[in-house]
Amino acid sequence: MTKVTWQMIEGGRIPIYSDLTLNVSTTGNDATGGLDSPFATPQIAYDWVVANCDFKCANTLKIKMDDGNYPGITINRTISGLNMVHLTGNGDNTIVSDVYIDTMNILKLGDLTISSDNKWSLLFVGNSRTFVEGTLKIVSNTGNYGILLFNGGILTQSDNNSVIDISGNFVNMFHIEKCSTVNFENANIVVNGAASSAVFYAQFNSSAIVSGTTFSGNITNGAKYVLQGCSVLYTGGSIAQIPGSAGSADSSCYTN
C-alpha cells in the first residue's frame, strides 16, 4: 500500500501530496474500501477518489487489481491535480470486462487482460491519451471492435518492451477514427484470430504509426488495413509484416 500524507480538511476531502495506490481484490469491499482497504471493483475505487480526494502535485493514481475477474471501468472525470491514472494487474490472471477513457484524461495501462462481449473492448474518445506499459491483452469472440479510438484519442507505448496482444474474432482489431492516432513505434504487436474488416482500420484524418514495430501472429480472415478519408498507415516500409491479406486505401490516404 502506498503511504500518503493526508488529513481531513473542510468539506471532508483528502489532500494527496504524493502518488496514490488503491488496491482492488475479489475479496475487497466497495462499501469499506479506501486508502488502507481494498475495493471490490476498479470503478468504485476510481469513483471514490473523484468524490473524496484532491491531488496537489501532479500525481499518479494507480489502481492495482489482484488476480480475478472484474467489471469494466470508465475514466471520464477531470480531477484537479491528477496527472495520470495507472490501471494495472497481474497479467493473464487479472481480467477486466472493458475500459473506457474520455475527457482529456491520461491513462497508463498494462499487465492485464481485457475480455469483453461489448461492442468494444478498449475505447478512447475526447483527446484522451493512453500509454501501454508491459503487456496488454485484448480477447473477444463476439465480433466487436478490439481497440477503438474516436475524436482525438491517442494510444502509444511507455517503452520498447510494451506489447499489445489481440486475439479472437473482431470487426477491426484497431479501429482509429476522427483525428485519432495509434503511435506504437519500435514495440510489439501480436494479433491472432479473424477480423471481418481489417487489423488496422483508419478513417477521417486518423493515423497508425508502427515503424520498427515487431508483428507476430496469424490472421485467418481480414485485411492488413483499410484506410479512408485522408488517413495514414506508416510502417517504415514494413507493411508486409502485418498479418492479414492485402490492404486497401482510397486516393486521399498514405501508406508506407
RODRENZA-608723 format. One line per 10 residues: number of its first residue (from 0); their letters; for each residue x, y, z of N, C-alpha, C. Coordinates in Angstrom, 3 decimals, decimal comma. Layout:
N
NUM = a = X/Y/Z/X/Y/Z/X/Y/Z; ...
//
This chain:
256
0 = mtkvtwqmie = 0,843/-1,186/0,000/0,000/0,000/0,000/0,883/1,242/0,000; 0,622/2,188/-0,923/1,371/3,427/-0,976/1,073/4,279/0,249; 2,103/4,798/0,890/1,925/5,671/2,027/1,697/7,090/1,536; 0,681/7,753/2,057/0,395/9,123/1,661/0,275/9,975/2,907; 0,588/11,247/2,743/0,377/12,197/3,821/-0,971/12,852/3,610; -1,869/12,728/4,611/-3,209/13,262/4,407/-3,843/13,594/5,731; -4,795/14,477/5,656/-5,634/14,799/6,803/-6,963/15,293/6,265; -8,004/15,111/7,002/-9,305/15,590/6,554/-9,331/17,109/6,603; -9,874/17,729/5,556/-9,957/19,175/5,509/-11,418/19,578/5,430; -11,655/20,849/5,423/-13,026/21,349/5,392/-13,751/20,802/4,165
10 = ggripiysdl = -14,928/20,297/4,363/-15,675/19,678/3,288/-15,451/18,189/3,218; -14,565/17,662/4,042/-14,367/16,220/4,116/-13,493/15,634/3,040; -12,753/16,457/2,258/-11,917/15,926/1,188/-10,487/15,715/1,685; -9,782/14,791/1,048/-8,449/14,384/1,478/-7,415/14,978/0,523; -6,487/15,809/1,008/-5,414/16,292/0,135/-4,359/15,216/-0,065; -3,959/14,972/-1,310/-2,972/13,949/-1,647/-1,720/14,654/-2,167; -0,586/14,407/-1,504/0,654/15,099/-1,832/1,678/14,202/-2,526; 1,350/12,942/-2,755/2,249/12,033/-3,460/1,408/11,080/-4,303; 2,072/10,237/-5,096/1,336/9,253/-5,880/0,532/8,349/-4,940; -0,618/7,923/-5,418/-1,552/7,160/-4,583/-1,868/5,824/-5,241
20 = tlnvsttgnd = -1,798/4,731/-4,481/-2,190/3,411/-4,958/-3,418/2,943/-4,190; -4,447/2,563/-4,926/-5,608/1,901/-4,343/-5,633/0,472/-4,835; -5,913/-0,458/-3,944/-5,934/-1,875/-4,281/-7,355/-2,359/-4,534; -7,479/-3,263/-5,495/-8,766/-3,884/-5,829/-8,574/-5,394/-5,761; -9,501/-6,079/-5,119/-9,378/-7,520/-4,923/-10,755/-8,160/-4,959; -10,802/-9,404/-5,359/-12,080/-10,137/-5,315/-12,563/-10,324/-3,886; -11,688/-10,151/-2,911/-12,092/-10,230/-1,504/-12,282/-8,848/-0,892; -12,159/-7,786/-1,723/-12,356/-6,435/-1,225/-13,817/-6,104/-1,029; -14,059/-4,874/-0,565/-15,416/-4,435/-0,260/-15,575/-3,002/-0,733; -16,484/-2,760/-1,667/-16,693/-1,412/-2,189/-17,268/-0,469/-1,138
30 = atggldspfa = -17,944/-1,001/-0,147/-18,552/-0,171/0,900/-17,524/0,328/1,909; -16,430/-0,421/2,071/-15,432/-0,060/3,084/-14,058/0,221/2,496; -13,903/0,145/1,176/-12,615/0,389/0,552/-12,164/1,822/0,741; -10,845/2,022/0,719/-10,295/3,358/0,886/-8,792/3,338/0,807; -8,137/4,273/1,495/-6,687/4,370/1,441/-6,005/3,122/1,974; -6,618/2,460/2,955/-5,975/1,333/3,620/-6,712/0,021/3,446; -7,794/0,012/2,664/-8,589/-1,207/2,496/-8,914/-1,395/1,022; -8,870/-2,640/0,505/-9,120/-2,859/-0,919/-10,591/-2,702/-1,288; -10,820/-2,270/-2,517/-12,148/-2,227/-3,103/-12,410/-3,553/-3,803; -13,670/-3,758/-4,195/-14,041/-4,971/-4,932/-14,046/-4,743/-6,433
40 = tpqiaydwvv = -14,189/-3,488/-6,884/-14,269/-3,188/-8,312/-13,438/-1,942/-8,625; -12,798/-1,892/-9,790/-11,987/-0,725/-10,140/-12,823/0,544/-10,315; -14,052/0,412/-10,774/-14,878/1,599/-10,974/-15,165/2,311/-9,658; -15,503/1,560/-8,616/-15,801/2,186/-7,333/-14,544/2,792/-6,727; -13,393/2,161/-6,946/-12,138/2,748/-6,475/-11,912/4,113/-7,131; -12,098/4,188/-8,436/-11,938/5,468/-9,153/-12,973/6,488/-8,698; -14,223/6,080/-8,578/-15,282/6,996/-8,151/-15,037/7,513/-6,736; -14,474/6,662/-5,876/-14,162/7,085/-4,504/-13,140/8,219/-4,518; -12,133/8,107/-5,389/-11,129/9,166/-5,494/-11,763/10,457/-5,995; -12,609/10,359/-7,023/-13,286/11,547/-7,554/-14,073/12,248/-6,446
50 = ancdfkcant = -14,738/11,478/-5,601/-15,609/12,041/-4,573/-14,854/12,546/-3,353; -13,636/12,033/-3,098/-13,028/12,273/-1,792/-11,636/12,892/-1,797; -10,949/12,922/-2,939/-9,535/13,300/-2,924/-9,250/14,538/-3,766; -8,281/15,340/-3,309/-7,732/16,451/-4,067/-6,229/16,234/-4,212; -5,744/16,152/-5,449/-4,326/15,942/-5,704/-3,617/17,291/-5,804; -2,447/17,369/-5,179/-1,766/18,654/-5,038/-0,511/18,793/-5,887; 0,038/17,693/-6,403/1,382/17,750/-7,007/1,476/16,994/-8,324; 0,484/17,119/-9,207/0,500/16,416/-10,499/0,787/14,935/-10,295; -0,003/14,308/-9,458/0,250/12,943/-9,021/-0,324/11,908/-9,969; 0,049/10,641/-9,716/-0,492/9,478/-10,410/-1,365/8,677/-9,451
60 = lkikmddgny = -2,527/8,295/-9,915/-3,391/7,374/-9,188/-3,223/5,994/-9,804; -2,693/5,039/-9,045/-2,579/3,666/-9,512/-3,713/2,839/-8,917; -4,458/2,172/-9,781/-5,472/1,211/-9,348/-4,921/-0,162/-9,662; -4,513/-0,865/-8,610/-3,821/-2,158/-8,739/-4,799/-3,286/-8,431; -5,066/-4,123/-9,437/-6,017/-5,218/-9,294/-5,299/-6,535/-9,058; -5,775/-7,272/-8,083/-5,249/-8,598/-7,797/-5,786/-9,598/-8,824; -5,387/-10,857/-8,722/-5,923/-11,900/-9,592/-7,446/-11,925/-9,504; -8,110/-12,166/-10,654/-9,560/-12,282/-10,637/-10,202/-11,648/-11,849; -11,524/-11,745/-11,921/-12,328/-11,146/-12,988/-13,082/-9,946/-12,424; -13,026/-8,813/-13,146/-13,617/-7,580/-12,658/-14,489/-6,929/-13,729
70 = pgitinrtis = -15,547/-6,219/-13,312/-16,323/-5,440/-14,281/-15,488/-4,288/-14,816; -15,965/-3,654/-15,874/-15,211/-2,608/-16,546/-15,101/-1,328/-15,750; -14,331/-0,396/-16,298/-14,124/0,898/-15,660/-14,239/2,002/-16,701; -14,877/3,093/-16,325/-14,983/4,292/-17,146/-14,215/5,416/-16,467; -13,229/5,972/-17,161/-12,428/7,082/-16,637/-12,819/8,312/-17,435; -13,661/9,147/-16,844/-14,253/10,242/-17,618/-14,403/11,530/-16,822; -13,598/11,693/-15,793/-13,663/12,913/-14,999/-12,300/13,581/-14,970; -12,264/14,894/-15,070/-11,034/15,643/-14,903/-10,872/15,962/-13,429; -9,840/15,399/-12,798/-9,608/15,564/-11,371/-8,458/16,551/-11,189; -8,707/17,634/-10,480/-7,702/18,671/-10,282/-6,437/18,091/-9,664
80 = glnmvhltgn = -5,295/18,401/-10,283/-4,011/17,980/-9,747/-3,607/16,566/-10,103; -4,495/15,795/-10,740/-4,164/14,417/-11,096/-3,562/14,375/-12,490; -2,344/13,856/-12,610/-1,672/13,789/-13,898/-2,080/12,566/-14,703; -2,224/11,399/-14,024/-2,420/10,161/-14,755/-3,100/9,128/-13,877; -3,923/8,272/-14,508/-4,442/7,074/-13,869/-3,671/5,887/-14,423; -3,181/5,024/-13,544/-2,441/3,835/-13,933/-3,258/2,616/-13,523; -3,771/1,904/-14,519/-4,598/0,722/-14,288/-3,750/-0,507/-14,588; -3,545/-1,360/-13,583/-2,631/-2,477/-13,761/-3,078/-3,686/-12,954; -2,497/-4,845/-13,285/-2,872/-6,078/-12,605/-1,732/-7,061/-12,568; -2,071/-8,350/-12,622/-1,075/-9,423/-12,577/-1,063/-10,217/-13,880
90 = gdntivsdvy = -1,102/-9,525/-15,010/-1,011/-10,182/-16,305/-2,251/-10,990/-16,646; -2,029/-12,232/-17,100/-3,129/-13,088/-17,542/-4,144/-13,360/-16,446; -3,737/-13,217/-15,195/-4,617/-13,562/-14,076/-5,557/-12,441/-13,678; -5,385/-11,248/-14,274/-6,261/-10,116/-13,999/-7,057/-9,804/-15,258; -8,381/-9,943/-15,172/-9,252/-9,793/-16,345/-10,304/-8,733/-16,058; -10,404/-7,745/-16,947/-11,390/-6,668/-16,840/-12,296/-6,743/-18,055; -13,589/-6,473/-17,861/-14,532/-6,664/-18,972/-14,369/-5,613/-20,064; -14,063/-4,347/-19,717/-13,816/-3,312/-20,725/-13,255/-2,082/-20,033; -12,631/-1,207/-20,820/-12,069/0,038/-20,309/-12,464/1,160/-21,255; -12,994/2,257/-20,683/-13,436/3,419/-21,467/-12,786/4,662/-20,871
100 = idtmnilklg = -12,104/5,446/-21,697/-11,438/6,655/-21,226/-11,869/7,842/-22,066; -12,181/8,964/-21,386/-12,769/10,120/-22,052/-12,273/11,400/-21,362; -12,614/12,543/-21,959/-12,469/13,867/-21,363/-11,027/14,227/-21,045; -10,143/14,072/-22,041/-8,774/14,557/-21,953/-8,011/13,949/-20,785; -8,337/12,733/-20,399/-7,597/12,049/-19,349/-6,361/11,361/-19,927; -5,402/11,057/-19,054/-4,211/10,295/-19,402/-4,230/9,000/-18,611; -4,057/7,891/-19,310/-4,132/6,575/-18,692/-2,888/5,769/-19,037; -2,322/5,108/-18,026/-1,296/4,090/-18,253/-1,952/2,747/-17,997; -1,712/1,798/-18,897/-2,486/0,556/-18,878/-1,575/-0,604/-19,237; -1,651/-1,690/-18,458/-0,847/-2,847/-18,817/-0,857/-3,916/-17,753
110 = dltissdnkw = -0,269/-5,054/-18,109/-0,202/-6,220/-17,235/-1,589/-6,665/-16,789; -2,502/-6,679/-17,754/-3,851/-7,180/-17,511/-4,467/-7,601/-18,839; -5,627/-8,269/-18,746/-6,368/-8,737/-19,913/-7,734/-8,085/-19,926; -8,133/-7,572/-21,094/-9,489/-7,062/-21,281/-10,243/-8,077/-22,121; -11,273/-8,655/-21,552/-12,067/-9,677/-22,237/-13,519/-9,219/-22,237; -14,013/-8,821/-23,402/-15,285/-8,116/-23,462/-16,250/-8,739/-24,449; -17,536/-8,688/-24,096/-18,607/-9,035/-25,019/-19,320/-7,791/-25,526; -18,803/-6,610/-25,181/-19,414/-5,364/-25,615/-19,038/-5,054/-27,059; -19,541/-3,934/-27,561/-19,219/-3,510/-28,929/-17,735/-3,229/-29,070; -17,064/-2,855/-27,983/-15,639/-2,568/-27,989/-15,040/-3,108/-26,698
120 = sllfvgnsrt = -13,736/-3,352/-26,716/-13,023/-3,775/-25,518/-12,343/-2,598/-24,837; -11,679/-1,769/-25,628/-10,925/-0,633/-25,108/-11,270/0,576/-25,964; -11,860/1,607/-25,351/-12,383/2,761/-26,089/-11,763/4,041/-25,558; -11,210/4,859/-26,483/-10,663/6,166/-26,133/-11,411/7,225/-26,952; -11,874/8,277/-26,309/-12,503/9,380/-27,036/-12,095/10,699/-26,385; -12,380/11,801/-27,089/-12,258/13,127/-26,499/-10,855/13,537/-26,104; -9,872/13,376/-27,011/-8,499/13,813/-26,761/-7,861/13,126/-25,557; -8,291/11,931/-25,243/-7,647/11,158/-24,184/-6,374/10,516/-24,730; -5,454/10,199/-23,807/-4,189/9,591/-24,214/-3,887/8,410/-23,306; -3,466/7,289/-23,903/-3,178/6,086/-23,136/-1,810/5,535/-23,505
130 = fvegtlkivs = -1,025/5,195/-22,475/0,270/4,548/-22,633/0,131/3,082/-22,235; 0,648/2,191/-23,063/0,707/0,772/-22,701/2,060/0,498/-22,068; 2,023/-0,051/-20,855/3,248/-0,431/-20,153/3,164/-1,915/-19,826; 4,183/-2,676/-20,197/4,108/-4,119/-20,029/3,276/-4,721/-21,144; 2,454/-5,716/-20,807/1,650/-6,409/-21,807/0,166/-6,146/-21,577; -0,498/-5,696/-22,636/-1,947/-5,507/-22,626/-2,561/-6,534/-23,569; -3,447/-7,389/-23,034/-4,117/-8,389/-23,855/-5,578/-8,005/-24,058; -6,046/-8,169/-25,305/-7,438/-7,932/-25,673/-7,985/-9,243/-26,214; -9,073/-9,740/-25,621/-9,650/-11,015/-26,032/-11,147/-10,834/-26,247; -11,654/-11,291/-27,399/-13,096/-11,272/-27,644/-13,431/-12,247/-28,765
140 = ntgnygillf = -14,578/-12,888/-28,641/-15,053/-13,789/-29,690/-16,453/-13,404/-30,165; -16,813/-12,131/-29,947/-18,164/-11,684/-30,286/-18,194/-10,763/-31,492; -17,065/-10,625/-32,199/-17,051/-9,784/-33,387/-17,137/-8,307/-33,084; -16,478/-7,848/-32,003/-16,545/-6,434/-31,657/-15,342/-5,681/-32,230; -15,202/-4,404/-31,819/-14,023/-3,615/-32,147/-13,034/-3,791/-31,000; -11,833/-4,251/-31,291/-10,877/-4,512/-30,229/-10,476/-3,246/-29,504; -9,689/-2,396/-30,184/-9,280/-1,106/-29,645/-9,886/-0,032/-30,527; -10,738/0,811/-29,950/-11,480/1,828/-30,696/-11,060/3,204/-30,214; -10,516/4,015/-31,133/-10,134/5,387/-30,826/-11,010/6,325/-31,636; -11,525/7,378/-30,975/-12,543/8,227/-31,585/-12,348/9,664/-31,107
150 = nggiltqsdn = -12,498/10,631/-32,014/-12,442/12,052/-31,658/-11,163/12,438/-30,932; -10,018/12,117/-31,526/-8,746/12,586/-30,984/-8,112/11,678/-29,957; -8,552/10,433/-29,815/-7,907/9,503/-28,896/-6,516/9,132/-29,372; -5,587/8,921/-28,432/-4,204/8,574/-28,756/-3,799/7,347/-27,949; -3,189/6,387/-28,630/-2,644/5,193/-27,989/-1,172/5,094/-28,330; -0,323/4,966/-27,300/1,112/4,867/-27,536/1,723/3,916/-26,509; 3,057/3,791/-26,516/3,716/2,861/-25,627/4,600/3,602/-24,639; 4,827/2,975/-23,466/5,735/3,569/-22,488/7,190/3,364/-22,877; 7,505/2,188/-23,453/8,868/1,902/-23,866/8,843/0,797/-24,913; 10,006/0,392/-25,403/10,082/-0,584/-26,487/9,732/-2,003/-26,052
160 = nsvidisgnf = 9,559/-2,226/-24,754/9,162/-3,546/-24,269/7,651/-3,718/-24,195; 6,911/-2,692/-24,551/5,452/-2,749/-24,481/4,901/-3,715/-25,526; 3,828/-4,425/-25,146/3,219/-5,418/-26,032/1,706/-5,236/-26,026; 1,105/-5,206/-27,213/-0,343/-5,341/-27,360/-0,603/-6,692/-28,010; -1,408/-7,504/-27,345/-1,696/-8,875/-27,794/-3,214/-8,991/-27,965; -3,683/-9,055/-29,225/-5,118/-9,107/-29,531/-5,451/-10,458/-30,133; -6,453/-11,120/-29,579/-6,829/-12,426/-30,117/-8,336/-12,615/-30,061; -8,865/-13,349/-31,081/-10,297/-13,635/-31,136/-10,892/-13,207/-32,457; -12,185/-12,933/-32,446/-12,917/-12,520/-33,645/-13,387/-11,083/-33,482; -13,047/-10,250/-34,461/-13,323/-8,826/-34,378/-13,852/-8,312/-35,715
170 = vnmfhiekcs = -14,451/-7,101/-35,689/-14,681/-6,350/-36,917/-13,341/-5,760/-37,359; -12,785/-4,874/-36,524/-11,442/-4,346/-36,708/-10,691/-4,517/-35,394; -9,440/-4,922/-35,469/-8,655/-5,066/-34,241/-8,243/-3,697/-33,705; -7,806/-2,809/-34,599/-7,561/-1,413/-34,266/-8,502/-0,578/-35,129; -9,443/0,122/-34,524/-10,369/0,991/-35,255/-10,052/2,426/-34,831; -9,560/3,242/-35,794/-8,993/4,560/-35,492/-9,781/5,586/-36,306; -10,460/6,509/-35,642/-11,427/7,343/-36,353/-11,408/8,778/-35,831; -11,636/9,738/-36,766/-11,813/11,158/-36,457/-10,625/11,739/-35,686; -9,502/11,884/-36,409/-8,304/12,567/-35,893/-7,676/11,840/-34,712; -7,763/10,527/-34,697/-7,152/9,724/-33,642/-5,852/9,092/-34,144
180 = tvnfenaniv = -5,038/8,604/-33,191/-3,707/8,114/-33,551/-3,328/6,897/-32,723; -2,786/5,881/-33,395/-2,027/4,819/-32,740/-0,567/5,058/-33,093; 0,261/5,314/-32,087/1,702/5,510/-32,291/2,422/4,481/-31,426; 2,747/3,357/-32,021/3,303/2,227/-31,284/4,613/1,799/-31,932; 5,516/2,760/-32,132/6,774/2,505/-32,824/7,734/1,677/-31,968; 8,475/0,801/-32,639/9,566/0,048/-32,011/9,104/-0,785/-30,823; 7,865/-1,218/-30,840/7,340/-2,047/-29,765/6,887/-3,381/-30,362; 5,866/-4,018/-29,772/5,469/-5,355/-30,194/3,945/-5,460/-30,275; 3,447/-5,976/-31,395/2,016/-6,211/-31,573/1,816/-7,655/-32,016; 0,962/-8,366/-31,281/0,613/-9,747/-31,598/-0,866/-9,782/-31,943
190 = vngaassavf = -1,220/-10,341/-33,105/-2,630/-10,450/-33,499/-2,911/-11,883/-33,942; -3,959/-12,462/-33,395/-4,371/-13,819/-33,745/-5,888/-13,886/-33,839; -6,378/-14,607/-34,854/-7,812/-14,775/-34,983/-8,313/-14,288/-36,317; -9,441/-13,575/-36,285/-10,080/-13,121/-37,521/-10,626/-11,711/-37,338; -10,570/-10,936/-38,435/-11,166/-9,598/-38,479/-12,039/-9,534/-39,723; -13,327/-9,326/-39,553/-14,204/-9,292/-40,718/-13,867/-8,129/-41,642; -13,196/-7,089/-41,110/-12,744/-5,983/-41,937/-11,211/-5,953/-42,004; -10,541/-5,505/-40,921/-9,094/-5,314/-41,017/-8,424/-5,338/-39,655; -7,102/-5,550/-39,682/-6,304/-5,377/-38,467/-6,272/-3,898/-38,096; -5,913/-3,033/-39,053/-5,941/-1,586/-38,851/-7,004/-0,973/-39,757
200 = yaqfnssaiv = -7,948/-0,279/-39,159/-8,955/0,456/-39,921/-8,876/1,910/-39,469; -8,590/2,825/-40,396/-8,457/4,240/-40,057/-9,264/5,075/-41,039; -9,974/6,066/-40,509/-10,730/6,968/-41,376/-10,811/8,358/-40,753; -11,088/9,364/-41,606/-11,283/10,749/-41,181/-10,047/11,308/-40,476; -8,936/11,421/-41,234/-7,721/12,085/-40,748/-7,101/11,392/-39,538; -7,094/10,088/-39,550/-6,501/9,326/-38,454/-5,231/8,624/-38,938; -4,449/8,097/-37,979/-3,168/7,518/-38,367/-2,774/6,371/-37,455; -2,031/5,426/-38,039/-1,374/4,351/-37,298/0,102/4,403/-37,662; 0,949/4,653/-36,670/2,385/4,778/-36,894/3,051/3,627/-36,148; 3,558/2,657/-36,901/4,113/1,443/-36,295/5,476/1,123/-36,914
210 = sgttfsgnit = 6,241/2,163/-37,199/7,587/1,981/-37,736/8,471/1,277/-36,709; 9,162/0,222/-37,144/10,039/-0,506/-36,253/9,343/-1,470/-35,317; 8,027/-1,555/-35,405/7,262/-2,453/-34,551/7,396/-3,896/-35,043; 7,517/-4,825/-34,105/7,574/-6,245/-34,435/6,171/-6,827/-34,402; 5,733/-7,387/-35,537/4,423/-8,023/-35,629/4,581/-9,535/-35,606; 3,627/-10,209/-34,951/3,601/-11,664/-34,972/2,156/-12,122/-34,844; 1,924/-13,421/-35,084/0,580/-13,970/-35,001/0,058/-14,393/-36,353; -1,201/-14,753/-36,379/-1,815/-15,270/-37,597/-3,259/-14,799/-37,702; -3,621/-14,264/-38,860/-4,989/-13,830/-39,133/-5,595/-14,773/-40,163; -6,674/-15,437/-39,796/-7,322/-16,360/-40,722/-8,267/-15,650/-41,673
220 = ngakyvlqgc = -8,674/-14,432/-41,308/-9,563/-13,649/-42,178/-9,374/-12,179/-41,853; -9,315/-11,346/-42,892/-9,197/-9,920/-42,660/-7,995/-9,314/-43,361; -8,141/-8,047/-43,769/-7,076/-7,325/-44,449/-6,072/-6,755/-43,447; -4,888/-6,476/-43,931/-3,902/-5,798/-43,096/-4,423/-4,429/-42,674; -5,033/-3,718/-43,623/-5,503/-2,363/-43,331/-6,608/-1,960/-44,291; -7,446/-1,043/-43,834/-8,395/-0,314/-44,670/-8,276/1,147/-44,260; -7,942/2,031/-45,221/-7,764/3,455/-44,945/-8,741/4,263/-45,779; -9,394/5,224/-45,130/-10,351/6,086/-45,806/-10,221/7,513/-45,278; -10,485/8,491/-46,140/-10,604/9,877/-45,700/-9,343/10,468/-45,115; -8,267/10,557/-45,919/-7,037/11,257/-45,523/-6,376/10,638/-44,297
230 = svlytggsia = -6,318/9,328/-44,251/-5,695/8,627/-43,131/-4,349/8,033/-43,548; -3,552/7,647/-42,541/-2,167/7,238/-42,774/-1,873/5,939/-42,032; -1,176/5,026/-42,707/-0,544/3,875/-42,058/0,937/3,941/-42,403; 1,798/4,136/-41,403/3,230/4,248/-41,647/3,963/3,150/-40,888; 4,631/2,277/-41,627/5,382/1,175/-41,028/6,869/1,258/-41,324; 7,297/2,311/-42,003/8,696/2,390/-42,395/9,055/1,374/-43,459; 8,089/1,047/-44,315/8,326/0,108/-45,392/8,118/-1,347/-45,019; 7,475/-1,620/-43,876/7,333/-2,999/-43,402/5,881/-3,460/-43,336; 5,057/-2,964/-44,253/3,646/-3,344/-44,253/3,481/-4,852/-44,374; 4,394/-5,504/-45,098/4,285/-6,948/-45,298/4,330/-7,725/-43,988
240 = qipgsagsad = 4,895/-7,140/-42,935/4,984/-7,833/-41,659/3,639/-7,940/-40,945; 2,690/-7,082/-41,282/1,387/-7,108/-40,619/0,622/-8,334/-41,092; 0,148/-9,185/-40,186/-0,652/-10,336/-40,616/-1,930/-9,887/-41,316; -2,390/-10,707/-42,260/-3,624/-10,408/-42,968/-3,427/-10,370/-44,464; -4,524/-10,271/-45,164/-4,489/-10,210/-46,619/-4,208/-8,788/-47,087; -4,200/-8,576/-48,389/-3,855/-7,274/-48,957/-4,762/-6,178/-48,422; -4,154/-5,014/-48,159/-4,919/-3,886/-47,654/-5,490/-3,041/-48,766; -6,306/-2,051/-48,391/-6,894/-1,138/-49,369/-6,922/0,273/-48,786; -6,780/1,252/-49,665/-6,783/2,650/-49,241/-7,314/3,509/-50,362; -8,090/4,543/-50,006/-8,549/5,443/-51,058/-7,438/6,434/-51,409
250 = sscytn = -7,650/7,219/-52,463/-6,587/8,036/-53,036/-6,126/9,165/-52,112; -6,888/9,482/-51,073/-6,503/10,558/-50,153/-5,591/10,077/-49,050; -5,323/8,784/-48,986/-4,596/8,202/-47,872/-3,140/7,904/-48,240; -2,341/7,606/-47,224/-0,911/7,345/-47,424/-0,526/6,063/-46,688; 0,212/5,206/-47,373/0,754/4,013/-46,750/2,224/3,869/-47,104; 2,977/3,310/-46,181/4,402/3,045/-46,437/4,841/1,904/-45,516
//
